[in-house]
Amino acid sequence: MRVWVRVGIVLVLCLTLGGLFVHAEMTEGKRSPYPGATDLSTGYESYVGQQVMVFGTVTETGDEMEINVESDGTALTLRVTGTKTAVEPGGVVQVYGTLEPEQTIAAERVEVVNSSRWAEFYKYGASAVGALGFLLLFFRYWRIDRETWTLEARDG
């Protein structure tokens, strides 16, 4: 296959990917049936009694948890009741439950996304080490032939 054909295929694939990015951004609000932080901050009382799902950073723990929910530059502090989830302040949680008056969520389910501030660094660090290991092994056994722009197995 000629180089210009490969370049054309790559260009078409990149344009398709860009179109999918635009589509995802334009339809983001329609994919979630739950109100976001922006909706809750502008019309909180109209959502009381409805099911909500929010992501938030834990600011306080104890019998109740307090989380800070941010979306589109809007911040909202909510109290979460009915949970005994072990998470440190600074951790990130996903809360699903019923919205109650006075900035409160009666949690039906709480999932810990990052249990502490360092969990995210560990997650990305482990991924980086795995990717580096893959690349080292890949280029140990394979090489790029720059004349034909193909991958070839290395000798023994």
N, C-alpha and C positions, 0 to 999 in steps of 0.2 A: 504494500500500500504506500502511496506517495505521501511525502511530508505534508503537502498542502491539503490533502484529503484528511489526514489526521488532525491538522490544525482546524479545519472546518468542523470536524466532529466535536472537538474539544470546545470550540466556540459555541456550537449549538447546545451542547450539554450545559455550558456555563450560563447561557441565556435562559435555558429552561429552569435551571436552579434559581437564577435571579427572579424569574417570574413566580416560582413557588414561594420565595421569600416575600414578595410583594403580596401575593394572595394570602399568605399566613398573617401578615400584618393587618391587612384590610378586614379579615374575618375573625380576628382574635376575640372581639367582644361577643360574638355569636356562639362561640364554642363552649362557654361555661354558663350553666344555668344559675350560678350563684352570684350575688352581688359582690363587687370588689370594694376595696377601701375607699375609693372615690365615691361610689354609690352610697356607702354607709355614712361617710362624713357629710354628705349633702342632704340625705333624707333618711336618717337612722330610724326614726319612729315608723316610717312606712314599711320597714323590713322586719319589725319586731314580730316574733312568732314564726318566722320563716326559717328554713334550713339554710345554713351558710357554711362555706368552706374557705378558710383563710390561712395564709402562711404568715408567721410572725416571729420576731426575735423576742426571746424571753427576757423580761426586765426584772421580774421578781418571782420567787417561788415560795411555797409554803402550803397551807391548806388550799389556797387558790393560786392560780398562776396569772401573772400579768404579762401580756404580750404587746409589742409595738408592731402594728401592721402598716406597711407602706405600699403605695401603688400610685404611679404617675405623679410623684412628688407630693402626694397627700399622705400624711401620717395620722394614725388613729391608735389610741391605747385602749385595749379591751381586757376585761377580767374574764378568766376561764374557770368555770366551776365544774366539779364532778370529775376531777382527774387526779391520779396519783402517779403520773408519769415522772420518771427520774430524768431531769434535765437541769443543767446549770444555767444561771443567768448568762446571756450571750449566745445560748444555743438557739437553733431555729426549729420550729414545730409547725405541723400542719394540723389545724383544728377543724373538725366537722361537728356541727351541733345546731342547736336552736338558738336564735338570737333573742335575747331578753332585754327588758328595759335597763337603763343605767349602764350602758356600755358593757354588757355581760353576755357571754356565750355559755349555755348549758351544754357542755361537751358530751357527745356520744362516743367520739373517738378522737384520740390525739396520737399522732405519729411523729416521732422525733426524726428530723431530717439531719441535723447536726447537733450532737449532744452537748458540744461546747464550742468555744471559738476555735480551738485547735483541730477539731474534727474535719473541717473543710480543708485546712492545710494538709492534713494526713491524706485525705481523699485525693486531692490533686497531686500530691507528692508521689503516692503509690502509682497513680496513673502515669505520671511522667517517667518513673523508673521502669514500668512495664513497657512503655512505648520506646524508651531508649534501648532496653534489652531486645525488643523485637527488631529495631533498626540495625543493631549490631549483628544479630544473627542473620538477618536478611542479607546485609551487604558482605557478610563473611562467606556466604554460599552463592551469591548472585552478583553480577556486575552489569553495567549498562554499556553496550557497544555503541560508541558515539558515531560510528560511521553509518550504521543502519538504524539507530535509535530503537534497539530491542534489548530485552533482558536475556542474558546468557548465564548458564551455570558455570561457576568457577571450576577449574581443574582441582581435583582431590584435595 
